[in-house]
């Protein structure tokens, strides 16, 4: 089962835009995450790892993703994206998708992070 939370940090700017805008701004990323979750681990016996989820999402997306464009970033407990440089701003997630044991945070500009909720390991990329 997947849980979807729009504007999980209650960011003021997103409240002004409304739910329809948030849903549209996420593009296909939620669908790619869900499809990867449903596809599961190709071995079938093991719980899916974060790396396997990233690989599955890349296969579905077909335009790079984690395999080509993974970049370092800090994702805090609330899901805020904090870049690993001084040039970019921190971003509030548009949406949080949860399917145990994974979370997917979607940010503006096609940026997304997936996180294992047990180990707190994250992977961040851009699917635009």
Backbone as a ProteinNet text record, in pm:
[ID]
protein_1_A
[PRIMARY]
XXXXXXXXXXXXXXXXXXXXXXXXXXXXXXXXXXXXXXXXXXXXXXXXXXXXXXXXXXXXXXXXXXXXXXXXXXXXXXXXXXXXXXXXXXXXXXXXXXXXXXXXXXXXXXXXXXXXXXXXXXXXXXXX
[TERTIARY]
83.9	0	88.6	44.7	121.4	41.5	113	53.5	110	24.9	64.7	31.2	132.3	111.6	155.3	59.4	91.8	143.3	246.9	306.4	327.7	408.7	423.3	481.9	553.3	609.7	521.5	407.6	312.7	379.1	460.6	533.3	433.6	443.9	347.6	325.7	432.6	420.4	337	354.6	278.2	131.1	102.8	-36.6	-108.4	-39.9	-99.4	-128.5	-43.2	-61.5	-176.4	-196.2	-304.3	-261.2	-347.1	-316.4	-300	-382.8	-372	-235.5	-187.5	-55.3	52.6	44.1	143.4	144.7	27.1	18.6	79.6	48.3	101.9	252.6	301.6	444.3	528.7	468.3	541.5	565.1	491	508.1	484.9	570.8	556.8	630.9	701.8	784.3	702.8	585.7	509.9	474	441.7	406.7	527.9	643.7	766.7	800.1	788.3	814.2	717.9	590	490.2	516.8	545.2	571.6	694.1	797.5	918.5	887.9	805	765.6	688.1	594.3	512.9	599.7	695.6	783.9	867.8	907.3	981.7	1122	1176	1311.4	1310.1	1399.8	1400.7	1431.1	1500.1	1528.6	1405.5	1315.4	1190.4	1197	1313.1	1322.5	1360.7	1434	1493.6	1411.7	1415.6	1357.2	1435.2	1365.6	1430.6	1518.8	1638.8	1730.2	1702.6	1755.8	1742	1807.4	1920.1	1987.7	1902.4	1837.8	1750.4	1633	1575.9	1467.5	1516.2	1634.1	1691	1711	1761.7	1781.9	1649.7	1548.2	1415.6	1358.9	1373.4	1322.8	1395.3	1525.6	1602.8	1554.2	1526.5	1477.8	1345.3	1259.4	1127.7	1141.2	1224	1241.7	1313.3	1419	1494.9	1577.8	1589.3	1664.3	1772.8	1838.5	1945.4	1905	1864.7	1822.5	1939.5	1921.3	2022	2153	2145.1	2266.2	2356.8	2300.1	2380.1	2385.6	2280	2269.3	2249.3	2295.1	2283.7	2378.3	2332.6	2418.4	2399.2	2502.1	2493.6	2401	2324.9	2238.5	2201.4	2163.1	2117.1	1965.8	1899.5	1755	1727.8	1667.1	1645.6	1523.8	1496.3	1388.9	1253.2	1226.7	1098.7	1092.6	1208.5	1213.2	1265.9	1309.8	1367	1497.4	1513	1632.2	1731.7	1852.9	1959.1	2075.9	2104.3	2210.5	2347.7	2436.9	2573.8	2662.1	2604.7	2681.7	2615	2681	2628.6	2547.9	2545.4	2479.3	2328.7	2285.1	2144.6	2074.2	1943.7	1864.4	1809.3	1774.9	1704.7	1564	1508.3	1375.9	1284.7	1160.1	1057.8	999.9	966	907.5	766.3	737.3	601.5	512.2	569.4	493.4	586.2	529	599.5	517.2	583.7	521.3	583.2	501.9	552.8	499.1	590.2	555.8	664.2	632	729.2	813.7	946.8	1027.5	1084	1018.3	1074.5	986.3	1054.4	988.4	1047.8	966.7	1013.2	964.6	1057.4	1025.1	1045.6	946.4	954.8	963.4	1061.3	1088	1069.4	1066.4	1065.3	1188.7	1181	1290.2	1316.7	1221.9	1240.9	1335.7	1369.3	1459	1377.5	1434.2	1370	1473	1428.1	1511.2	1430.5	1497.1	1435.9	1512	1439.4	1501.3	1449.8	1541.4	1505.7	1471.6	1349.6	1307.1	1373.6	1434.4	1500.9	1647.3	1720.1	1861.9	1883.4	1782.2	1786.1	1882.8	1928.4	2010.2	1923.7	1982.1	1909.1	1986.6	1912.9	1969.4	1890.8	1962.2	1899.6	1940.9	1844.6	1871.4	1772.5	1772.7	1682.3	1616.5	1485.7	1408.5	1325.1	1382	1305.6	1300.8
-118.2	0	124.7	225.4	349.1	461.7	538.8	657.5	780	873	995.3	1113.9	1197.2	1317.6	1438	1520.9	1642.8	1747.6	1818	1925	1881.7	1778.1	1723.8	1820.9	1922.9	2020.3	2145.2	2145	2259.2	2390.6	2383.7	2499.9	2602.8	2726.6	2832.3	2849.4	2853.3	2877.1	2767	2643.8	2533.6	2540.7	2587.3	2601.7	2700.2	2809.5	2909.4	2852.1	2759.2	2701.8	2601.8	2526.7	2428.5	2289.2	2193.1	2051.5	2016.4	2072.9	2042.1	2080.4	2197.7	2241.7	2145.2	2107.2	2015.9	1883.8	1828.3	1700.8	1712.3	1819.9	1838.3	1861.9	1935.4	1965.3	1840	1736.2	1611	1530.2	1561.1	1490	1340.7	1262.4	1116.5	1048.2	1124.8	1064.4	974.3	1015.1	923.5	792.3	799.7	678.8	587.2	647.1	569.2	500.1	571.1	512.6	397	417.7	313	190.5	213.1	100.5	21.6	91.7	24.4	-55.6	-1.2	-72.7	-198.9	-186.9	-302	-408.2	-365.2	-460.7	-538.9	-473.3	-540.8	-582.5	-672.7	-723.4	-826.9	-813.5	-910.8	-1053.2	-1068.2	-1201.5	-1261.2	-1177.7	-1223.8	-1277.4	-1324.3	-1385.1	-1284.1	-1183.1	-1091	-964.2	-901.9	-768.4	-675.5	-587	-497.4	-397.8	-376.5	-277.4	-141.6	-36.7	97.1	103.8	36.9	35.8	-33.6	-143.3	-213.1	-124.2	-52.6	40.7	147.8	203.4	305.1	247.3	126	61.1	41.7	-4.1	-23.9	108.2	213.4	343.8	390	367.8	403.2	325.8	197	113.7	166.9	209	260.2	398.3	483	620.2	625.2	547	530.6	651.5	755.5	873.7	912.5	815.7	847.2	815.4	917.4	895.7	872.3	781.3	757.4	705.9	625.4	568.4	671.7	780.2	883.6	1014.1	1046.9	1181	1183.8	1082.4	1086.6	1193.5	1269.2	1372	1378.2	1425.7	1430.5	1541.5	1509.6	1607.8	1551	1638.9	1594.1	1606.2	1500.3	1501.2	1490.2	1593.2	1589.9	1504.1	1492.1	1404.2	1438.3	1566.2	1609.8	1593.2	1565.8	1550.1	1671.8	1773.1	1891.3	1853.7	1904.3	1882.2	1994.9	1957.5	2054.5	2019.7	2105.1	2074.8	2071.9	2007.5	1992.4	2104.2	2222.3	2336.4	2464.9	2576.2	2705.7	2776.4	2719.4	2785.2	2761.6	2643.6	2606.8	2625.3	2647.4	2666.6	2534.2	2531.6	2415.7	2414.3	2293.6	2279	2197.2	2240.4	2163	2061.1	1941.5	1843.1	1883	1861.2	1878.8	1767.4	1648.2	1529.9	1429	1350.6	1238.5	1114.1	1016.2	888.1	785.1	705	606.4	468.5	373.1	232.3	154.6	107.3	43.6	-58.7	-46.3	37.6	162.6	213	324.4	448.1	563.2	691.6	754.6	831.1	908.7	1051	1144.5	1286.1	1348.5	1422.6	1489.1	1638.9	1701.7	1844.8	1916.1	2047.9	2121	2085.4	2116.8	2097.4	1950.5	1861.4	1719.9	1648.9	1711.3	1649.4	1555	1440.8	1346	1277	1232.8	1152.5	1031.5	917.6	798.3	764.3	713.1	686.2	553.5	476.7	357.2	405.3	381.2	437	369.1	253.1	184.1	227.2	227.4	264.3	414.8	486.6	629.9	661.3	558.5	578.8	647.7	743.2	814.4	813.2	832.7	854.3	969.7	1062.8	1182	1195	1230.4	1244.8	1343.4	1346.9	1435	1355.6	1354.6	1287.8	1396.6	1462.2	1567.6	1535.6
0	0	0	-72	-78.8	-14.5	65	126.8	56.2	20.5	-48	42.3	68.9	149.3	67.7	29	-44	54.2	14	93.8	239.3	261	396.4	498.8	455.7	549.8	563.9	494.9	499.9	459.2	354.9	303.7	249.5	296.8	262.7	112.8	36.7	-107	-173.6	-130.2	-189.8	-150.1	-29.8	13.7	-78.1	-114.6	-203.2	-341.5	-388.9	-522.5	-527.2	-420	-416.1	-458.9	-428.1	-451.2	-599.2	-686.3	-829.3	-884.1	-844.4	-888.7	-839	-712.3	-654.6	-730.4	-754.1	-826.4	-965.5	-1035.4	-1169.9	-1167.9	-1069	-1060	-1036.7	-981.8	-956.1	-1083.6	-1188.8	-1314.9	-1299.4	-1362.7	-1362.5	-1247.7	-1166.6	-1061.3	-968.3	-919	-832.9	-902.9	-1030.4	-1106.2	-1123.3	-1146.1	-1160.5	-1028.8	-917.5	-786.5	-760	-782.7	-758.8	-846.4	-972.9	-1063.1	-1017.4	-971.3	-921.5	-795.3	-707.6	-585.4	-622.2	-713.5	-754.6	-820.5	-903.6	-971.9	-872.3	-764.3	-658.3	-697.5	-617.5	-636.2	-747.5	-845.8	-955	-907.8	-794.4	-741.6	-675.7	-630.7	-573.7	-431.6	-388	-255.1	-148.4	-187.7	-91.3	-78.9	38.5	46.9	-46.8	-112.1	-207.7	-133.5	-184	-127.1	-190.8	-130.2	-186.1	-323.9	-339.3	-469.7	-575.4	-538	-632.3	-671.2	-573.5	-604	-701.5	-677	-767.1	-907.4	-915.8	-1046.3	-1118.7	-1045.3	-1104.1	-1156	-1078.6	-1121.4	-1247.3	-1253.9	-1373.7	-1495.4	-1478.4	-1589.6	-1642.6	-1553.3	-1592.9	-1656.9	-1598.7	-1646.1	-1781.2	-1796.2	-1921	-1966.2	-1885.7	-1927.4	-1828.1	-1770	-1675	-1533.8	-1461	-1322.9	-1229.9	-1134.3	-1031.8	-1090.7	-1193.8	-1254.2	-1317	-1366.9	-1432.7	-1355.2	-1284.6	-1228.2	-1077.2	-1006.4	-860.5	-808	-710.6	-653.4	-503.2	-433.1	-287	-239.4	-137.7	-73.6	62.1	152.2	283.8	283.9	324.8	339.8	489.1	546.5	690.9	726	852.3	900.5	838.8	819	762.4	611.3	550.1	405.4	331.3	403.7	337.8	267.8	148.5	67	95.1	134	159	67.3	-31.2	-127.5	-62	-130.8	-82.2	-138.4	-157.5	-208	-159.5	-182.7	-139	-248	-367.9	-480.5	-483.1	-441.3	-450.4	-316.5	-324.2	-203.2	-152.3	-24.9	30.6	-27.8	-41.3	-101	-10.9	-2.1	68.6	-30.3	16.3	-75.2	-117	-244.2	-294.8	-242.7	-239	-198.7	-133.3	-43.9	17.5	-13.5	-75.1	-106.1	-13.6	51.5	146.5	112.6	104.2	88	161	280.2	368.8	293.9	298.8	386.4	318.7	215.2	139.5	142.5	127	107.9	-16.6	-84.9	-200.2	-180.4	-183.1	-173.3	-310.7	-357.9	-487.6	-462.4	-526.1	-509.4	-643.6	-642	-768.5	-853.4	-980.1	-1076.1	-1107.9	-1079.4	-1109.4	-1015.1	-904	-806.2	-718.4	-688.2	-598.3	-511.9	-396.3	-306.8	-265	-262.9	-206.7	-79.5	18.8	148.2	202.6	259.7	335.5	476.1	521.7	650.5	769.9	747.4	857.8	871.5	760.9	765.4	749.2	698.3	665.3	550.7	480.3	359.9	255.5	182.4	78.2	-52.3	-158.8	-291.7	-352.9	-413.6	-471.4	-615.9	-700.3	-842.9	-902.1	-1033.2	-1105	-1217.7	-1219.3	-1324.6	-1391	-1488.7	-1556.1	-1701.4
[MASK]
++++++++++++++++++++++++++++++++++++++++++++++++++++++++++++++++++++++++++++++++++++++++++++++++++++++++++++++++++++++++++++++++

